[in-house]
């Protein structure tokens, strides 16, 4: 199933678009290879492939200029997807993805490590996948780029809860920062997460933090560490470094114990909800029901405003809106 054959890349001269297309093709190819090489149940493998492909095609479709599957996928890939994921090739125009492509890949990596995944296991896997996603530059083909972070998350976070004065400790839960190019695309995924994907308490906590309203109060002794992917275009060196929380994380989760600790005078230019901690804490609350019950739901609820912004942004793209928002289900 070669990805060669569409070297013209939809005959678009814009370097940024060329880079986006190459990144998409490499992301799809690397994910397919990873699924094939690891022992997954057939239905699980199909689920992840379909969800990943749908999210990638959706992002390319709402891009300006809009990019269709047949404009960049090889004939072999298209035929494979027609046989195995026919609904995806129809629904990326009408159904919203629940999460960005890299969050799907991260979930797959975590699943491979069973019930007790550890930071180093996950990061080592992601390191190799990120390395495999390196693409050749469009100006100087000898120069490489670390996927321009068009589909790869710069930051991965893990968190867990430890009960004071006991030996109880939950497993670790992981999340990724929102990985996509473009202001509209980023806002779409944050708003989808707030409206549909994240645990409702996290979603409302994110929205409240962005408006200065009541913050989300987690029980004591929730611990969190984030790792930032660093790269160099000169020597292609990729590595992860533990990083302190940004002011947005502190706004949303004021009583989490972060390691490393927050630094003074740290400026965040991104909006609330972009950070990996939102997804990891959401996964924690979804899985640990006793912990979830100990978290008080914030009083204000402005999710309807996020849905309105989501619809407004989608109206600026070629996405085909219906009377109600429809979300893609890969099952």
N, C-alpha and C positions, 0 to 999 in steps of 0.2 A: 504494500500500500504506500507507494512513493508519494512524497509531497512535491515532486518536481513537475514541471509542465506549464505552470502559469507564471513564467518569468517576467511577463510584462506588468504584472500587478495592476490590473485594471487600467493600464495606460494612463496612470495619474502621475504627473511630474512632481507634485508636492512631496518633499522629502519626509515631512512629518507623517503623511498618509502612508507612504511607502514603508516607513518604519513601523507604523501601527499594523499594517498587513503582515509584514515579516514576523513581527512579534506574535500576532494571532496564530499564524501558521505554525510557528515553532512551539507555542504553548499547547496547541492541539496535538501536535506530533509527539511531544515529550510526555504529555499526559496519557495518550493512548499506549505508548511504549511502557510506561510505568505500570499501567493497569494490566497489560499483557504479561509483564515479567513477574508480577506478584500474584500469589494464589488468593483470588477472590471468588466468592460464589458467583456463578454466572449472572444471577439477577442483580447482585450488588454491583458487579462490574458494569452492567448495562445501565443501571441507575446513575452511576457517577458519570459515565461517558455522555449520556443524554443531557444531564443537568449542566455539565461543563460546556458541551457544544452549544446548547441553547443560550447560555449566558454570553459566550463569545460572539455568536451570530447576532444576538440582540445588540451588543455594544457596537459592532461594526455597522449594523443597520441604522442605528440612531446617530451615527457619526455624520459629520458634514465634511466631505461628500459621503453619502450613504453607500455602503459596500455590500453586495449580495454574495452568497456562498459560491455561486458558479464563477464569480469574478476573481476568486483567489485560490479556491481549493482545486487540487488536481482532479482529473476525471476519475482516477482510482479511488480517491477519498470520497468524492461525491457518490460514487456507486456504492461504496461500503456503507455510508450513512443512509442512503436511500433504502438499503436492505435492512439495516439494523436500527435506524433512528428516524424513520420516515416522518413521524409527527413533529420532530424538532424542526425539520426543513419547512414546515408549514406554520408553526406557532411562534417563531421568534419575532414575527411582525405584530402579533396580537396578544401574546401572553408575556407577562413580566417575569423575569428571573427573581428568585428569592434572595440570592446572594451573588457576589462577584465571582469570577472564575477561580481566583486564587484561594478564596475561602473554601470552595469545593475541593480543590486539590489538597489543602491543609487538612480538611476533614478526612479525606481518603488516607493521607499519610498517618494521621492519628489512629484511624481504624486499624491500620496494618499492625500497630504495636499493641493491640489488645486492651485490657482493662487497666493497665497501670503505665501509661506512657510517661516518659521522662524528657526533660528539656533537651538533653544532649541527643537522645535518639531522634527526636523530631527535627532538631536543627541540622543534624548530620544529613538526614534524608533531604531536607529542603535545600541544604547547601548544594548537594549533587544535582538536584532538579534545577535549581537556579543556574548552575554552571552549564547544564545541558541546554538551557534556554538562551544562552548567549547567541546573538545574531550578528551577522556581518553588517558593517555600516553601509550606507547608501552612497556616500561621497567617496570614501576610500575603502575599498573592499578588504584591505588588509587590516583596517581598524575594526575593533569589535565594540559592542555596547552590551551592557548587562540588561538586555531586553527593554532598555529605556524605562523600566518599571511601568510599561503600558499595561501589563497583565500580572506582574509580580509585585507582591506587597513588600514594601520596604521594612515593615515592622510586624513582628509576630509576638504575641503576648501569651503568657500562661498564668493561671491563678489557681488557688486552692483555699479551702477553709480548714482551720485547725482549732478544735475546741479547747479552751483554756483549762489547764490542770487535768487534762486527760490525755490518753494516747490516740484519741480520735483525730483522723486527718483524712480529708477527701482525696480522691485522685486529682490529678492536674487537668485543667481544662484550657483549651487553646483558642486563640482567635487571631485574625489578621486585619491589618488596616485596609481601608477601602482602596482597591487597586484598579484604577482605570484613568484614562486620559480625558480631560475636558471637564469644565465646571458643571455643565448640565448632567453629564454622565455620573459624576461624583454625587451630586445632589439627588439624582434619581435613586442611586443605591442606598444612600443614607435614609432617604424618605421611605423607601420600600422596607428597610429594616425597622424603622420606627412604626410604620403602619402595620406590618405583617410578620416580619421574620424574628426580630429579637423578642426576648421575654418582655411582657408588657411593662414591668417595673423598670427595667433598664431603658426601654424606649421612652417612657415618660420622664425618667431621670435625665436622659439626654436632652429632651425637648425643654424641660424645666431649666436645666443648666444654661441653655442657649438664651433663655429669656430672663435669667436671674431669679427664677421662682424657687419653690421648695426643692431641696436637694434630696438625693437618694441616700438613705442611711442603711448601710449593711451592718450585720452583727459584727462585733469585734473579731479580730484575727482572721480576716480575709487577706491573703498575701498575694502580691502580683509582681511579676518581673516581665519587662518587655525587652526584646532583642531587635536591634536595628541592623539591617543588611547594608554593609559598606562595600563599595566597589571602586575599582580604579580602571579607567579606560586605557591606561598605558600598559598595565601588566595583567589585566583581566583577573585580578585577585579579588575574590569574594569572601567575606567573612561576616560573622555576627558578633555584635558587641552589646552587652547589657546596657540599657539606657535609662535615665531617670524619667519620671512621668512629666508630661507637659502640663501647662496650666489648664487645658481642657479636661484632662483626666482628673485633675484635682477638683475641678468644678463639679464634675459628674459623680465622682466617687471620693468624697472628702475624708472618709475614715478607713479606706483601704491602706494596708501597710505595704508601701512600695519599696522595692529594692532594685537598683540604688535609690536613695532618697532624692526628693525633688531638689533642683538647683534654683537659687534665686535669680531673678531677672531673665528667666527663660520665656521667650516670646513664641506664641503659637499663631501661625497665620492661617491655619485651617479651621474649619468649623467643628462644633461639637458633633461627635458621632463618627468622625473620620478615623479615630484611634482604634487600635487592635483590642484594647481593654474592653471596649463595649461588647464585642463579639464573645470574648472569653468569659466575661462575667455573666453574660446572657446564657451561655452554655452551662455555666456552673449552676445558676438558679433553675434552669430547666431540668437538670438532672438530679439535683440535691433538694428534694421536696421539703425536708425538715428545715433546711436553711432558708428556702423560699418563704415558708410560712412565718419565719422570724423577721422578714423584711416588710415593713409597712409600705403600702402603696402610696406614693406621693399624691397629695390631694388634687392638684390641678391636672387637667388632661387636655392637651392641645393637639392631639393626634390628627384631628380633623383638619387643622391648618397645614400639617405636613402632607396630608392627602391632597389638599388643594394645590400646594406647591408642586407635588408630584405630577398631577394632571396638567398643570400649566406648563411645566417643562416638557412633558411628553408631546404636548400640542405644538411645540417648536420643532419637532422631529417628524420623521415619516412613520412613526409608530401608529398603528391603527387602533385608536381608542374605541371602545364599545361603551354602552350605557353604564356598565360597571367595570371596575378594574378586574382583570383575570390574571391569575398567577399560574406559571407553568408547574405541572406535576409530572415528574419523571417516572413515577411508578406505573 
